[in-house]
Amino acid sequence: MYYAILSEDVADSLTLRQSARPAHIQRLEDLKNEGRLLVAGPHPALDTEEPNDAGFTGSLVIAEFDSLEAAELWADADPYVAAGVYQKVTVKPFRAVLP
């Protein structure tokens, strides 16, 4: 089943994000290579593709896991969590309907 992992950043998280980004991206690449990643990406702080110094307000990952508990464990192990980027992480079941 798919699970949506919705994360909210702490204020001024850009520097924290940059330091943990390579490890964060590698985990997403691993999900993609396993055929389990539906979509992943950040929420820009500004209404633009490249918010520059404004940074991001959070992230969304939708991926396949065996259970809610497995998705929560994966989310808890995110390098952004360890780096203090996220102030809140919510994991919910997700059902893809369209397209």
N, C-alpha and C positions, 0 to 999 in steps of 0.2 A: 504494500500500500504506500501511497505517497504521503509525505508529511511536509507541512509548511513550517519553516523555522524563521520567525520574524524577530529581528533583533533591533533594539534601540540603542543608539550611541550615547555616551556621556557627552557633555558640552566640550567643544574644542578637541575632538578626538583625532583630528587629522594626523598629528605626529605619532600618536599611538598606533593608528592604522598603518602608517607607512612602515613602522619598525616590524610589525607582525605580518604584513601583507604576503611576503613570499611563502611562508608556511601555511597561511590561510588559503591562498590560491592553490597550493599543492594538494591540499585535502579535497578541494573542489574538483581539481583535475583527476584525482583518484576516483571520485564518485562518477565523473564523466566517463572515464576509461572503463569502469565497471558497468556502464550502461544504466546507472541509477539516477543520474542528475537530469531533472526536467528543466530547471532554470535557476540562475543565481545572479545576484547583483546588488549593488548598493543603492540607497536612496539619496540622491544629491540634495544638499541643503538649499540649493537654488534651482529654479526651473530652467536648467540647462544641462546638457550632457557632461560638460566639464566645469564643475563649480570652483575649481582652483582652490584658493585658500579658504573658501567657505566650507569645504569638505563635505561630509555626508552626515545624515541623521540616523542611519541604520542600514540594515541589509535584509534581503529575503533570499532564502534557499528553499527550493521545493525539490525533494529527492525521495527515492524509494528506500524504505527500511522495513525490517521484519516486524517491527512493533513500535508503539509510541515510546516505550522505554528505550529501545535501541536508538531511536531518533533523538531522544533527550540526552542520552549518553554521548552521542556523536556531537550534539550541539554544545554540551558542557565542556568537551575537549577541544573546542575551537581555539586556535592561538589568539584570536581577538578577545576571547574571554580572559585568558591568562594575562594578556597585555592590558586589561582594564578598559578596552574600547567600549564594551557593551554595559549599559546599566540595567537592561532587562532583556530576557530572551523568552519568547513564547513558542511552544511547539504544539501544533494542532494537526489532526488528520486532514488530508486534502484529497478531494476527488476531482480528477481532471474530466471535464465534460466536453469542452470545445478547445481548439478546433479538432 
